């Protein structure tokens, strides 16, 4: 990855982290987009698995810093998702909106499943509802927002690739 591409990727990740804390509190619903997962998946397809795991760990610590219980669950979930997304990028190399949306959906849902199971603060019935209802809805919303973000960012990434 060139220096310019690395700076563009870091800039997009920084903007998405800011959006996480600027936009998500304004969403009054139980289901909201997770800009940290979008940032992680955006960067993970552009960097190596080890670096994606480190970025996931750092973003997971940001997630954990806002919760009172289950410290480390976010770091574990983001690390696994970052490493897995970066490792799988070779299998799903096509950069189409449909594949990006599916990639974002699966990444967010896997994050939520690992997070809920690792946090282990809910009774079993509530845990199942969280995983199979609210997490699926949140993953769908995140996939839609993430696909829009990827579509907006694509010209910036493509313009830098043409100059190289």
N, CA, C and O of each residue as an XYZ file, in Angstrom:
656
protein
N       0.849     -1.170      0.000
C       0.000      0.000      0.000
C       0.896      1.234      0.000
O       1.836      1.328      0.789
N       0.602      2.169     -0.880
C       1.388      3.390     -0.967
C       1.080      4.305      0.223
O       0.107      4.106      0.950
N       1.922      5.289      0.391
C       1.730      6.235      1.491
C       0.428      7.006      1.307
O      -0.303      7.229      2.272
N       0.135      7.414      0.077
C      -1.101      8.139     -0.192
C      -2.332      7.301      0.112
O      -3.298      7.791      0.695
N      -2.292      6.033     -0.287
C      -3.426      5.138     -0.014
C      -3.575      4.905      1.481
O      -4.694      4.838      1.992
N      -2.462      4.782      2.181
C      -2.520      4.591      3.634
C      -3.101      5.825      4.323
O      -3.881      5.703      5.267
N      -2.721      7.011      3.850
C      -3.259      8.236      4.436
C      -4.748      8.388      4.142
O      -5.510      8.816      5.008
N      -5.169      8.039      2.921
C      -6.602      8.099      2.601
C      -7.389      7.126      3.464
O      -8.458      7.472      3.968
N      -6.873      5.912      3.641
C      -7.553      4.920      4.471
C      -7.623      5.393      5.915
O      -8.666      5.267      6.557
N      -6.533      5.932      6.430
C      -6.531      6.446      7.806
C      -7.501      7.608      7.960
O      -8.157      7.734      8.994
N      -7.598      8.449      6.952
C      -8.539      9.571      7.006
C      -9.985      9.102      7.030
O     -10.797      9.624      7.793
N     -10.312      8.115      6.194
C     -11.674      7.583      6.175
C     -12.002      6.940      7.517
O     -13.096      7.135      8.046
N     -11.061      6.174      8.074
C     -11.284      5.536      9.373
C     -11.496      6.597     10.452
O     -12.383      6.453     11.294
N     -10.696      7.655     10.434
C     -10.840      8.718     11.438
C     -12.203      9.402     11.330
O     -12.835      9.683     12.349
N     -12.659      9.670     10.109
C     -13.970     10.296      9.922
C     -15.073      9.373     10.438
O     -16.016      9.836     11.079
N     -14.963      8.075     10.164
C     -15.984      7.131     10.624
C     -15.995      7.009     12.150
O     -17.059      6.846     12.748
N     -14.833      7.084     12.777
C     -14.784      7.047     14.247
C     -15.475      8.289     14.821
O     -16.208      8.193     15.806
N     -15.244      9.435     14.214
C     -15.923     10.656     14.665
C     -17.430     10.525     14.464
O     -18.206     10.916     15.335
N     -17.848      9.979     13.326
C     -19.281      9.785     13.073
C     -19.920      8.857     14.109
O     -21.082      9.036     14.474
N     -19.164      7.872     14.577
C     -19.696      6.955     15.587
C     -20.171      7.727     16.812
O     -21.229      7.436     17.371
N     -19.388      8.703     17.219
C     -19.718      9.425     18.441
C     -20.545     10.682     18.195
O     -21.106     11.249     19.132
N     -20.623     11.122     16.935
C     -21.418     12.301     16.612
C     -22.832     11.941     16.162
O     -23.782     12.656     16.481
N     -22.978     10.848     15.430
C     -24.276     10.498     14.851
C     -25.015      9.454     15.679
O     -26.219      9.587     15.900
N     -24.329      8.433     16.135
C     -25.015      7.335     16.816
C     -25.814      7.781     18.043
O     -26.910      7.260     18.248
N     -25.334      8.706     18.865
C     -26.173      9.146     19.996
C     -27.455      9.860     19.564
O     -28.401      9.948     20.346
N     -27.497     10.359     18.357
C     -28.672     11.069     17.870
C     -29.753     10.130     17.346
O     -30.896     10.546     17.158
N     -29.401      8.867     17.110
C     -30.367      7.905     16.595
C     -31.188      7.383     17.773
O     -30.638      6.751     18.673
N     -32.500      7.640     17.778
C     -33.309      7.293     18.950
C     -33.741      5.824     19.002
O     -34.355      5.404     19.983
N     -33.436      5.048     17.981
C     -33.900      3.670     17.935
C     -32.902      2.746     18.605
O     -31.762      3.120     18.878
N     -33.358      1.533     18.863
C     -32.479      0.520     19.443
C     -31.491      0.011     18.397
O     -30.422     -0.503     18.728
N     -31.865      0.163     17.140
C     -31.022     -0.272     16.031
C     -30.359      0.966     15.433
O     -31.040      1.907     15.027
N     -29.031      0.959     15.382
C     -28.305      2.091     14.809
C     -27.088      1.574     14.044
O     -26.613      0.468     14.302
N     -26.584      2.372     13.103
C     -25.408      1.923     12.351
C     -24.174      1.949     13.241
O     -24.035      2.811     14.109
N     -23.299      1.008     13.017
C     -22.063      0.924     13.785
C     -20.918      1.390     12.894
O     -20.376      0.614     12.107
N     -20.557      2.653     13.023
C     -19.518      3.224     12.178
C     -18.142      2.660     12.497
O     -17.260      2.680     11.638
N     -17.935      2.154     13.715
C     -16.647      1.542     14.041
C     -16.450      0.243     13.269
O     -15.344     -0.041     12.810
N     -17.502     -0.540     13.123
C     -17.403     -1.769     12.334
C     -17.204     -1.424     10.860
O     -16.421     -2.078     10.171
N     -17.910     -0.399     10.372
C     -17.710      0.034      8.985
C     -16.262      0.465      8.775
O     -15.644      0.104      7.774
N     -15.717      1.240      9.721
C     -14.323      1.684      9.619
C     -13.366      0.501      9.616
O     -12.424      0.455      8.824
N     -13.610     -0.450     10.501
C     -12.744     -1.626     10.574
C     -12.793     -2.429      9.280
O     -11.750     -2.831      8.764
N     -13.973     -2.663      8.760
C     -14.090     -3.456      7.535
C     -13.547     -2.706      6.326
O     -12.980     -3.323      5.423
N     -13.710     -1.396      6.293
C     -13.132     -0.596      5.209
C     -11.612     -0.729      5.199
O     -10.999     -0.922      4.149
N     -11.018     -0.622      6.380
C      -9.557     -0.712      6.467
C      -9.065     -2.145      6.312
O      -8.004     -2.372      5.731
N      -9.820     -3.111      6.821
C      -9.359     -4.508      6.828
C      -9.141     -5.057      5.430
O      -8.250     -5.881      5.226
N      -9.930     -4.621      4.471
C      -9.737     -5.134      3.107
C      -8.551     -4.476      2.419
O      -8.186     -4.875      1.314
N      -7.947     -3.484      3.042
C      -6.822     -2.777      2.454
C      -5.500     -3.033      3.166
O      -4.447     -2.618      2.682
N      -5.544     -3.714      4.310
C      -4.317     -3.972      5.071
C      -4.181     -5.466      5.350
O      -5.100     -6.243      5.091
N      -3.042     -5.849      5.872
C      -2.770     -7.265      6.178
C      -3.527     -7.711      7.424
O      -3.920     -6.884      8.247
N      -3.733     -9.031      7.564
C      -4.521     -9.538      8.699
C      -3.995     -9.125     10.071
O      -4.790     -8.808     10.956
N      -2.697     -9.120     10.267
C      -2.157     -8.723     11.568
C      -2.449     -7.271     11.895
O      -2.826     -6.945     13.021
N      -2.276     -6.405     10.918
C      -2.569     -4.987     11.121
C      -4.069     -4.774     11.331
O      -4.467     -3.925     12.129
N      -4.902     -5.539     10.621
C      -6.350     -5.439     10.804
C      -6.749     -5.891     12.205
O      -7.655     -5.317     12.809
N      -6.077     -6.917     12.724
C      -6.363     -7.377     14.079
C      -5.976     -6.313     15.107
O      -6.698     -6.099     16.081
N      -4.852     -5.656     14.895
C      -4.420     -4.589     15.813
C      -5.392     -3.407     15.753
O      -5.761     -2.851     16.788
N      -5.805     -3.026     14.539
C      -6.791     -1.955     14.401
C      -8.106     -2.359     15.056
O      -8.736     -1.549     15.738
N      -8.522     -3.599     14.855
C      -9.741     -4.092     15.492
C      -9.643     -4.055     17.004
O     -10.601     -3.686     17.683
N      -8.491     -4.436     17.535
C      -8.295     -4.391     18.981
C      -8.418     -2.954     19.500
O      -9.063     -2.710     20.520
N      -7.792     -2.002     18.790
C      -7.859     -0.602     19.209
C      -9.292     -0.074     19.137
O      -9.751      0.592     20.065
N      -9.999     -0.363     18.051
C     -11.384      0.078     17.940
C     -12.270     -0.629     18.963
O     -13.241     -0.051     19.449
N     -11.939     -1.869     19.288
C     -12.680     -2.592     20.316
C     -12.491     -1.980     21.689
O     -13.426     -1.943     22.489
N     -11.295     -1.502     21.965
C     -11.068     -0.811     23.239
C     -11.872      0.480     23.305
O     -12.339      0.871     24.375
N     -12.033      1.147     22.154
C     -12.883      2.342     22.110
C     -14.320      1.949     22.444
O     -14.992      2.643     23.207
N     -14.790      0.843     21.877
C     -16.137      0.345     22.172
C     -16.268      0.000     23.647
O     -17.262      0.346     24.286
N     -15.270     -0.678     24.180
C     -15.321     -1.098     25.584
C     -15.246      0.065     26.562
O     -15.759     -0.025     27.678
N     -14.619      1.139     26.156
C     -14.475      2.274     27.073
C     -15.816      2.929     27.389
O     -15.938      3.671     28.364
N     -16.819      2.651     26.559
C     -18.132      3.261     26.755
C     -19.109      2.364     27.504
O     -20.235      2.778     27.782
N     -18.701      1.150     27.832
C     -19.597      0.227     28.524
C     -19.127      0.013     29.948
O     -17.939      0.114     30.254
N     -20.081     -0.284     30.810
C     -19.737     -0.506     32.211
C     -19.371     -1.954     32.493
O     -18.525     -2.221     33.347
N     -19.991     -2.887     31.793
C     -19.728     -4.296     32.050
C     -19.137     -4.982     30.836
O     -19.271     -4.495     29.713
N     -18.495     -6.092     31.053
C     -17.960     -6.887     29.964
C     -16.770     -6.264     29.265
O     -16.644     -6.373     28.045
N     -15.882     -5.605     30.025
C     -14.721     -4.981     29.395
C     -13.877     -6.053     28.715
O     -13.564     -7.078     29.320
N     -13.517     -5.821     27.484
C     -12.732     -6.761     26.693
C     -13.550     -7.474     25.638
O     -12.991     -8.023     24.689
N     -14.867     -7.475     25.786
C     -15.717     -8.154     24.810
C     -15.642     -7.460     23.455
O     -15.572     -8.129     22.424
N     -15.655     -6.145     23.443
C     -15.551     -5.397     22.197
C     -14.194     -5.571     21.540
O     -14.097     -5.704     20.321
N     -13.153     -5.568     22.350
C     -11.803     -5.754     21.809
C     -11.658     -7.142     21.186
O     -11.083     -7.286     20.107
N     -12.176     -8.152     21.862
C     -12.125     -9.509     21.318
C     -12.912     -9.603     20.015
O     -12.419    -10.144     19.025
N     -14.134     -9.077     20.014
C     -14.989     -9.171     18.827
C     -14.389     -8.405     17.652
O     -14.359     -8.925     16.536
N     -13.918     -7.198     17.874
C     -13.334     -6.406     16.784
C     -12.042     -7.028     16.263
O     -11.769     -6.970     15.064
N     -11.248     -7.619     17.144
C     -10.018     -8.265     16.714
C     -10.323     -9.443     15.797
O      -9.695     -9.595     14.749
N     -11.278    -10.270     16.184
C     -11.658    -11.429     15.367
C     -12.242    -10.979     14.032
O     -11.894    -11.531     12.988
N     -13.113     -9.995     14.053
C     -13.738     -9.509     12.816
C     -12.689     -8.869     11.901
O     -12.694     -9.115     10.695
N     -11.803     -8.063     12.451
C     -10.763     -7.431     11.635
C      -9.838     -8.442     10.990
O      -9.549     -8.352      9.797
N      -9.372     -9.404     11.771
C      -8.487    -10.430     11.225
C      -9.211    -11.257     10.170
O      -8.676    -11.503      9.089
N     -10.437    -11.687     10.492
C     -11.190    -12.517      9.552
C     -11.517    -11.786      8.267
O     -11.431    -12.371      7.188
N     -11.891    -10.517      8.358
C     -12.220     -9.741      7.160
C     -10.993     -9.560      6.275
O     -11.084     -9.684      5.053
N      -9.872     -9.273      6.871
C      -8.658     -9.091      6.089
C      -8.212    -10.403      5.455
O      -7.741    -10.419      4.318
N      -8.359    -11.487      6.178
C      -7.963    -12.795      5.665
C      -8.886    -13.239      4.531
O      -8.431    -13.860      3.570
N     -10.178    -12.924      4.635
C     -11.147    -13.332      3.619
C     -11.198    -12.421      2.397
O     -11.882    -12.742      1.425
N     -10.492    -11.295      2.424
C     -10.593    -10.355      1.313
C     -10.170    -10.973     -0.010
O     -10.650    -10.555     -1.064
N      -9.292    -11.946      0.024
C      -8.857    -12.590     -1.213
C      -9.981    -13.412     -1.831
O     -10.058    -13.516     -3.055
N     -10.845    -13.994     -1.021
C     -11.932    -14.823     -1.531
C     -13.040    -13.983     -2.155
O     -13.677    -14.414     -3.116
N     -13.274    -12.799     -1.622
C     -14.345    -11.925     -2.114
C     -13.730    -10.623     -2.597
O     -14.013     -9.558     -2.047
N     -12.898    -10.702     -3.615
C     -12.145     -9.540     -4.062
C     -12.988     -8.545     -4.851
O     -12.641     -7.367     -4.925
N     -14.087     -9.001     -5.441
C     -14.914     -8.111     -6.257
C     -15.444     -6.956     -5.414
O     -15.938     -7.154     -4.305
N     -15.333     -5.761     -5.954
C     -15.767     -4.568     -5.238
C     -17.101     -4.090     -5.814
O     -17.176     -3.063     -6.488
N     -18.138     -4.856     -5.532
C     -19.471     -4.495     -5.995
C     -20.330     -4.110     -4.790
O     -20.077     -4.579     -3.680
N     -21.329     -3.275     -4.991
C     -22.167     -2.857     -3.856
C     -22.841     -4.025     -3.134
O     -22.951     -4.008     -1.908
N     -23.289     -5.029     -3.871
C     -23.946     -6.170     -3.241
C     -23.009     -6.965     -2.347
O     -23.374     -7.336     -1.232
N     -21.810     -7.226     -2.830
C     -20.833     -7.968     -2.029
C     -20.387     -7.125     -0.838
O     -20.204     -7.651      0.260
N     -20.209     -5.814     -1.047
C     -19.843     -4.941      0.078
C     -20.920     -4.949      1.159
O     -20.609     -5.026      2.348
N     -22.191     -4.870      0.747
C     -23.282     -4.879      1.720
C     -23.335     -6.205      2.472
O     -23.516     -6.223      3.689
N     -23.177     -7.316      1.750
C     -23.170     -8.632      2.411
C     -21.983     -8.752      3.362
O     -22.118     -9.282      4.464
N     -20.829     -8.263      2.938
C     -19.618     -8.278      3.753
C     -19.836     -7.478      5.040
O     -19.455     -7.922      6.122
N     -20.447     -6.299      4.918
C     -20.738     -5.465      6.084
C     -21.772     -6.118      6.995
O     -21.639     -6.075      8.218
N     -22.796     -6.719      6.408
C     -23.828     -7.392      7.203
C     -23.217     -8.516      8.036
O     -23.435     -8.592      9.246
N     -22.463     -9.374      7.390
C     -21.865    -10.515      8.096
C     -20.862    -10.030      9.143
O     -20.831    -10.555     10.256
N     -20.046     -9.037      8.800
C     -19.069     -8.514      9.758
C     -19.720     -7.940     11.002
O     -19.273     -8.207     12.118
N     -20.775     -7.153     10.821
C     -21.473     -6.563     11.973
C     -22.187     -7.628     12.795
O     -22.177     -7.574     14.024
N     -22.808     -8.600     12.122
C     -23.526     -9.639     12.857
C     -22.550    -10.518     13.644
O     -22.825    -10.864     14.793
N     -21.426    -10.879     13.045
C     -20.418    -11.673     13.756
C     -19.883    -10.878     14.952
O     -19.693    -11.436     16.032
N     -19.642     -9.586     14.762
C     -19.202     -8.751     15.877
C     -20.214     -8.806     17.017
O     -19.842     -9.019     18.171
N     -21.497     -8.615     16.694
C     -22.528     -8.621     17.734
C     -22.629     -9.968     18.440
O     -22.782    -10.016     19.661
N     -22.547    -11.059     17.688
C     -22.634    -12.391     18.298
C     -21.481    -12.603     19.269
O     -21.697    -13.028     20.404
N     -20.265    -12.312     18.836
C     -19.103    -12.485     19.715
C     -19.213    -11.559     20.921
O     -18.921    -11.961     22.047
N     -19.632    -10.323     20.683
C     -19.741     -9.337     21.760
C     -20.755     -9.781     22.812
O     -20.471     -9.737     24.009
N     -21.922    -10.204     22.373
C     -22.975    -10.611     23.317
C     -22.549    -11.860     24.085
O     -22.752    -11.945     25.297
N     -21.967    -12.819     23.391
C     -21.537    -14.049     24.069
C     -20.383    -13.791     25.033
O     -20.359    -14.357     26.126
N     -19.426    -12.948     24.648
C     -18.280    -12.668     25.512
C     -18.666    -11.793     26.700
O     -18.118    -11.941     27.792
N     -19.608    -10.884     26.484
C     -20.041     -9.999     27.565
C     -20.794    -10.778     28.639
O     -20.600    -10.549     29.833
N     -21.646    -11.692     28.211
C     -22.373    -12.612     29.096
C     -23.046    -11.901     30.269
O     -22.872    -12.280     31.427
N     -23.816    -10.864     29.945
C     -24.523    -10.126     30.997
C     -26.036    -10.250     30.886
O     -26.760     -9.637     31.672
N     -26.532    -11.032     29.923
C     -27.974    -11.158     29.707
C     -28.437    -12.569     30.029
O     -27.664    -13.522     29.918
N     -29.696    -12.704     30.426
C     -30.251    -14.050     30.571
C     -30.374    -14.702     29.177
O     -30.416    -13.999     28.167
N     -30.430    -16.039     29.127
C     -30.414    -16.735     27.832
C     -31.499    -16.291     26.847
O     -31.208    -16.145     25.660
N     -32.714    -16.076     27.290
C     -33.781    -15.661     26.383
C     -33.519    -14.290     25.775
O     -33.731    -14.081     24.580
N     -33.063    -13.374     26.591
C     -32.746    -12.033     26.107
C     -31.527    -12.068     25.180
O     -31.451    -11.307     24.216
N     -30.575    -12.958     25.480
C     -29.394    -13.105     24.641
C     -29.782    -13.598     23.247
O     -29.259    -13.108     22.246
N     -30.696    -14.565     23.183
C     -31.149    -15.070     21.884
C     -31.891    -13.996     21.104
O     -31.702    -13.866     19.895
N     -32.736    -13.223     21.784
C     -33.443    -12.127     21.113
C     -32.454    -11.085     20.592
O     -32.614    -10.557     19.491
N     -31.445    -10.802     21.386
C     -30.434     -9.833     20.955
C     -29.692    -10.334     19.721
O     -29.495     -9.579     18.770
N     -29.282    -11.592     19.726
C     -28.496    -12.137     18.617
C     -29.324    -12.303     17.348
O     -28.867    -11.950     16.261
N     -30.534    -12.835     17.473
C     -31.299    -13.186     16.283
C     -32.332    -12.143     15.854
O     -32.916    -12.274     14.779
N     -32.567    -11.129     16.656
C     -33.495    -10.079     16.240
C     -32.771     -8.741     16.131
O     -32.617     -8.206     15.033
N     -32.331     -8.206     17.251
C     -31.750     -6.870     17.254
C     -30.408     -6.818     16.530
O     -30.122     -5.834     15.846
N     -29.591     -7.835     16.662
C     -28.304     -7.845     15.963
C     -28.481     -7.970     14.459
O     -27.732     -7.363     13.694
N     -29.458     -8.745     14.031
C     -29.722     -8.884     12.597
C     -30.215     -7.554     12.028
O     -29.773     -7.134     10.958
N     -31.125     -6.894     12.735
C     -31.611     -5.588     12.284
C     -30.493     -4.549     12.272
O     -30.388     -3.756     11.336
N     -29.668     -4.553     13.301
C     -28.542     -3.626     13.363
C     -27.543     -3.910     12.252
O     -26.996     -2.981     11.658
N     -27.301     -5.183     11.965
C     -26.384     -5.549     10.876
C     -26.932     -5.098      9.532
O     -26.176     -4.635      8.678
N     -28.237     -5.227      9.337
C     -28.844     -4.785      8.080
C     -28.722     -3.269      7.924
O     -28.380     -2.778      6.848
N     -28.998     -2.537      8.988
C     -28.892     -1.079      8.949
C     -27.443     -0.654      8.712
O     -27.179      0.251      7.921
N     -26.513     -1.306      9.396
C     -25.095     -1.012      9.212
C     -24.659     -1.324      7.787
O     -23.864     -0.582      7.211
N     -25.168     -2.412      7.208
C     -24.816     -2.776      5.834
C     -25.289     -1.721      4.843
O     -24.567     -1.377      3.906
N     -26.493     -1.208      5.046
C     -27.015     -0.167      4.145
C     -26.175      1.105      4.268
O     -25.745      1.668      3.261
N     -25.945      1.552      5.494
C     -25.153      2.767      5.707
C     -23.721      2.560      5.219
O     -23.144      3.446      4.590
N     -23.151      1.398      5.505
C     -21.787      1.109      5.069
C     -21.650      1.051      3.556
O     -20.650      1.512      3.006
N     -22.652      0.485      2.872
C     -22.621      0.453      1.412
C     -22.664      1.871      0.849
O     -22.002      2.168     -0.146
N     -23.439      2.741      1.484
C     -23.462      4.149      1.064
C     -22.104      4.817      1.306
O     -21.617      5.574      0.467
N     -21.505      4.530      2.455
C     -20.182      5.086      2.759
C     -19.158      4.585      1.746
O     -18.357      5.373      1.241
N     -19.169      3.298      1.444
C     -18.230      2.740      0.471
C     -18.433      3.381     -0.897
O     -17.462      3.652     -1.604
N     -19.699      3.629     -1.278
C     -19.985      4.251     -2.574
C     -19.477      5.689     -2.619
O     -18.988      6.137     -3.656
N     -19.586      6.417     -1.508
C     -19.100      7.790     -1.456
C     -17.574      7.828     -1.466
O     -16.978      8.706     -2.089
N     -16.948      6.886     -0.786
C     -15.494      6.880     -0.653
C     -14.811      6.287     -1.883
O     -13.637      6.572     -2.119
N     -15.500      5.484     -2.660
C     -14.901      4.816     -3.820
C     -14.213      5.791     -4.782
O     -13.092      5.508     -5.204
N     -14.832      6.935     -5.155
C     -14.128      7.846     -6.066
C     -12.813      8.392     -5.491
O     -11.852      8.607     -6.229
N     -12.778      8.612     -4.181
C     -11.548      9.083     -3.559
C     -10.463      8.020     -3.647
O      -9.315      8.323     -3.971
N     -10.825      6.779     -3.361
C      -9.869      5.682     -3.435
C      -9.430      5.431     -4.866
O      -8.254      5.166     -5.119
N     -10.367      5.511     -5.804
C     -10.062      5.244     -7.215
C      -9.190      6.349     -7.792
O      -8.305      6.064     -8.599
N      -9.410      7.598     -7.408
C      -8.607      8.688     -7.957
C      -7.159      8.565     -7.528
O      -6.249      8.874     -8.298
N      -6.941      8.111     -6.294
C      -5.570      7.907     -5.844
C      -4.920      6.742     -6.541
O      -3.711      6.759     -6.776
N      -5.707      5.709     -6.885
C      -5.146      4.537     -7.553
C      -4.739      4.880     -8.985
O      -3.776      4.303     -9.490
N      -5.438      5.800     -9.658
C      -5.106      6.147    -11.039
C      -3.816      6.939    -11.124
O      -3.101      6.851    -12.122
N      -3.509      7.707    -10.100
C      -2.291      8.518    -10.127
C      -1.045      7.676     -9.943
O       0.026      8.052    -10.420
N      -1.159      6.554     -9.268
C       0.014      5.754     -8.930
C       0.568      5.033    -10.132
O       1.559      4.313    -10.018
